[in-house]
Amino acid sequence: MAQGQFEYFQMRCFVAVAEELNFRRAAERMNMTQPPLSRQIKLLEQRINLTLFERNNRHVRLTSAGESFYHSAVDIIQRSEHAVLNARQAERGETGAIALGFVPSAAFQFMPLIAQRMAIQMPNVLLSPIEMMGYEVIEAQRSGRIDLGLTRMEAPRAEIERSRVVSETFVAAIPRGHPLAGQAELSISDFHGVPYISFTKDRGGYLKETLDALFYASGVLPDTRLEASQTHAVISLVNHGLGFALVPESAQIIQLAEVVYRSINIPAHFRSDMYLVSRPEKGLLVTDRVKKLITEVLAPFRDA
């Protein structure tokens, strides 16, 4: 038996006797006979050069040194058992920490659903959500600053693995008093020449490029009045009657008093997609478990 294991076993024997104050009961608790237990206690006392028990034929009690040693021994045993438990949980992917980068548009619905599910199914995994722009998610993934990322960027990179986890249509966000707000379903052609709030190119690039391509393919030229980088800012401008906007369907969770959302008939291949990105090398089991959880949580949005 290795030296460290031997000392740990002696400590467990000591704690059993200290708590039972009876060698026979302590031996039963340790699933051993009394003579080997007594021998372990003697070896421990010799090793630390202290008398831990006062004992005679009538009673067993701790010495003052034994009292002090008992509290330390219990702490060491508890820490050792906790360390083993943590290691086993880590091996099963039940504990750890995940840094998850996400684009702002994921904050409305997707990130809360992921965090909620993790709190239920993986309570011992610390989730650190970090809001980033799409290109920042990719760069942080490449550099190792995050473990996983949710981004709308789809440019292929050999060093990044990606899987599409969200694919949703666009809806029109329209000021409540606008004539088009009274129609249940709209066509893209209805917005020709209509005041429009666009996403910016620098920080809302994916959505801007997709929507610009949609207008171009449809031969529609809206009257672009303002640009904003984030979905919530775009919808806020709509709320103040400054124009309409096309936003991902999940953005309807943002309910403002003067905004109505309407379905819009557009070609099926113009979608708002989101990708789960990770490094291609084999990761920790906890990372793989979180990837699977995210994929399952967002499954209803993959063909929304």
C-alpha positions in Angstrom: 0.0 0.0 0.0 1.3 3.4 -0.9 2.4 5.8 1.9 -0.3 8.4 1.2 -3.0 5.8 1.1 -1.8 4.2 4.3 -1.8 7.5 6.2 -5.3 8.3 4.9 -6.6 4.9 6.1 -5.0 5.5 9.5 -6.8 8.8 9.7 -10.2 7.2 8.9 -9.5 4.6 11.6 -8.7 7.4 14.1 -11.9 9.4 13.3 -14.0 6.2 13.7 -12.6 5.6 17.2 -12.8 9.3 18.1 -16.5 9.4 17.2 -17.4 6.0 18.7 -15.1 6.1 21.7 -15.3 2.3 21.5 -12.8 0.2 19.6 -15.3 -2.6 18.9 -17.9 -0.3 17.4 -15.3 1.6 15.5 -14.0 -1.7 14.0 -17.5 -2.7 12.9 -17.9 0.8 11.3 -14.6 0.3 9.4 -15.7 -3.3 8.4 -12.6 -4.8 10.1 -11.7 -6.6 13.3 -10.6 -4.9 16.5 -6.9 -5.9 16.6 -6.0 -4.5 13.1 -7.8 -1.3 14.0 -5.9 -0.9 17.3 -2.7 -1.5 15.3 -3.5 1.3 12.9 -4.1 3.7 15.8 -0.8 2.8 17.4 1.1 3.2 14.1 -0.6 6.7 13.6 0.4 7.7 17.2 4.0 6.6 16.5 4.1 8.4 13.2 3.0 11.8 14.7 4.6 11.1 18.1 1.5 12.0 20.0 -0.9 10.1 22.3 -4.3 10.5 20.9 -6.4 8.4 23.3 -6.5 7.6 26.9 -7.8 4.1 27.2 -8.2 1.4 29.8 -10.6 -1.6 30.2 -13.5 0.7 31.1 -13.4 3.6 28.7 -11.7 5.4 25.8 -11.4 9.1 25.5 -9.5 11.7 23.5 -6.5 13.5 24.8 -6.3 17.2 24.3 -3.9 16.5 21.4 -6.5 14.0 20.1 -9.3 16.5 20.3 -7.3 19.0 18.2 -6.1 16.3 15.8 -9.7 15.1 15.3 -11.0 18.3 13.9 -8.1 18.5 11.4 -8.5 14.9 10.5 -12.3 15.3 9.7 -11.5 18.3 7.6 -8.8 16.4 5.6 -11.1 13.5 5.0 -14.0 15.7 3.9 -11.7 17.6 1.5 -10.3 14.4 0.1 -13.8 13.0 -0.5 -14.9 16.3 -2.0 -11.9 16.2 -4.3 -12.7 12.7 -5.5 -16.4 13.7 -6.1 -15.3 16.7 -8.1 -12.9 14.6 -10.2 -15.6 12.1 -10.9 -18.1 14.8 -11.8 -15.6 16.4 -14.1 -14.9 13.0 -15.8 -18.7 12.7 -16.5 -18.9 16.3 -17.7 -21.1 17.3 -14.7 -18.9 20.1 -13.4 -16.7 22.8 -14.9 -17.0 26.2 -16.5 -18.1 27.3 -19.9 -17.5 30.8 -21.5 -20.2 31.2 -24.1 -19.9 34.2 -26.5 -23.1 35.3 -28.1 -24.3 38.0 -30.5 -26.8 40.6 -29.0 -29.8 39.3 -30.9 -29.4 36.0 -29.1 -30.0 37.7 -25.8 -33.8 38.2 -26.2 -34.8 34.5 -26.3 -32.0 32.0 -27.0 -29.6 32.8 -24.2 -32.3 32.8 -21.5 -33.5 29.4 -22.7 -30.0 28.0 -22.7 -29.2 29.4 -19.2 -32.5 28.1 -17.9 -32.0 24.6 -19.2 -28.4 24.5 -17.9 -29.6 25.5 -14.4 -31.9 22.5 -14.4 -29.8 19.8 -16.1 -26.2 21.0 -15.4 -26.4 22.9 -12.1 -22.7 22.4 -11.3 -21.5 23.9 -14.5 -20.7 27.6 -14.3 -22.0 29.4 -17.4 -20.4 32.7 -18.3 -22.3 34.4 -21.1 -20.3 37.1 -22.9 -22.1 39.4 -25.3 -20.0 40.1 -28.5 -20.4 41.1 -32.1 -20.4 38.3 -34.6 -16.7 38.7 -35.7 -15.7 39.0 -32.1 -17.2 35.6 -31.4 -15.2 34.1 -34.2 -11.9 35.7 -33.1 -12.5 34.8 -29.4 -13.2 31.2 -30.4 -10.0 31.1 -32.5 -7.9 32.5 -29.6 -9.4 30.3 -27.0 -11.0 33.1 -24.9 -14.4 31.4 -25.2 -15.3 27.7 -25.2 -18.4 28.1 -27.4 -20.1 30.8 -29.4 -23.4 31.8 -31.0 -22.9 33.9 -34.1 -24.7 34.8 -37.3 -21.4 34.9 -39.3 -21.2 32.0 -41.8 -17.8 32.6 -43.5 -16.0 29.2 -43.4 -12.8 29.0 -41.4 -10.9 25.7 -41.2 -10.0 26.2 -37.5 -13.6 26.6 -36.4 -16.4 24.1 -36.4 -19.9 25.4 -36.9 -23.4 24.0 -36.9 -26.6 25.8 -37.7 -28.8 25.9 -34.6 -31.3 28.6 -35.6 -32.9 29.3 -39.0 -35.8 31.7 -38.8 -37.8 33.9 -41.1 -38.0 37.7 -41.0 -41.1 39.7 -39.8 -41.9 43.3 -40.4 -41.9 45.6 -37.4 -44.2 48.5 -38.2 -45.3 51.7 -36.3 -48.8 51.0 -35.0 -50.3 54.0 -36.8 -48.9 53.1 -40.3 -51.3 52.0 -43.0 -49.5 48.7 -43.5 -50.0 47.8 -39.8 -53.6 47.0 -40.6 -52.7 44.2 -43.0 -52.4 40.7 -41.6 -49.8 39.5 -44.1 -47.6 41.6 -46.3 -45.5 41.2 -49.5 -42.0 42.6 -49.8 -43.2 44.8 -52.6 -45.5 46.6 -50.1 -42.4 48.4 -48.7 -41.1 50.0 -51.9 -40.4 53.7 -51.1 -41.6 53.3 -47.5 -39.4 54.8 -44.7 -37.1 52.1 -43.5 -34.7 51.5 -40.6 -31.7 49.5 -41.6 -29.0 47.6 -39.7 -25.6 49.1 -39.9 -22.9 47.5 -42.0 -20.1 47.5 -39.3 -21.9 45.9 -36.4 -25.1 44.5 -37.9 -23.4 43.3 -41.0 -24.9 39.9 -41.4 -28.5 41.1 -41.1 -27.9 44.1 -43.3 -26.3 42.1 -46.1 -29.1 39.5 -46.0 -31.9 42.1 -46.1 -30.1 44.2 -48.7 -29.9 41.1 -50.9 -33.6 40.4 -50.3 -34.6 44.0 -51.4 -32.3 43.8 -54.4 -33.6 40.4 -55.5 -37.2 41.6 -55.2 -36.6 44.8 -57.0 -37.7 46.8 -54.0 -36.0 50.0 -52.8 -37.2 51.2 -49.4 -36.6 54.7 -48.2 -33.7 54.2 -45.8 -34.0 56.9 -43.1 -31.9 55.6 -40.2 -29.4 52.8 -39.4 -28.8 51.1 -36.0 -26.5 48.2 -35.1 -28.7 46.2 -32.7 -32.1 44.7 -33.0 -33.5 46.4 -29.9 -32.3 49.8 -31.1 -33.9 49.2 -34.5 -37.3 48.3 -32.9 -37.0 51.3 -30.6 -36.8 53.6 -33.6 -39.8 51.8 -35.1 -41.6 52.5 -31.8 -41.1 56.2 -32.3 -42.7 56.1 -35.8 -39.5 56.7 -37.7 -40.0 53.8 -40.2 -40.5 50.1 -40.6 -37.8 47.4 -40.1 -37.4 43.7 -41.0 -36.2 41.7 -37.9 -35.7 38.1 -37.1 -38.9 36.4 -36.0 -37.6 35.8 -32.5 -37.3 39.5 -32.0 -41.1 39.7 -31.5 -40.4 39.0 -27.9 -39.6 42.7 -27.7 -43.0 44.2 -27.2 -43.2 48.0 -27.3 -46.4 50.0 -27.2 -46.3 51.5 -30.7 -44.8 48.5 -32.6 -46.8 45.8 -34.4 -45.3 42.7 -36.0 -46.6 41.3 -39.3 -45.8 38.3 -41.3 -44.2 39.0 -44.7 -44.1 36.9 -47.8 -40.5 36.5 -48.8 -38.5 33.9 -50.7 -37.7 30.9 -48.4 -33.9 31.1 -48.7 -33.7 34.5 -47.1 -33.4 33.5 -43.5 -31.9 34.7 -40.3 -29.5 31.9 -39.3 -27.4 31.5 -36.2 -24.4 29.1 -35.8 -22.9 27.3 -32.8 -19.2 27.5 -33.2 -16.4 25.6 -31.4 -12.8 24.5 -31.9 -12.5 21.3 -34.0 -10.1 19.5 -31.7 -11.6 17.2 -29.1 -12.7 19.3 -26.2 -13.6 18.5 -22.6 -16.6 16.3 -22.0 -18.4 19.2 -20.3 -18.0 21.3 -23.5 -19.5 18.5 -25.5 -22.4 18.2 -23.1 -23.2 21.9 -23.3 -23.0 21.8 -27.1 -25.5 19.0 -27.1 -27.8 20.9 -24.7 -27.7 24.1 -26.8 -28.5 22.1 -29.9 -31.5 20.5 -28.2 -32.7 23.8 -26.7 -32.6 25.6 -30.0 -34.0 22.8 -32.1 -37.5 24.4 -32.3 -35.9 27.4 -33.9 -33.9 25.5 -36.5 -36.8 25.5 -39.0 -38.9 28.3 -37.6 
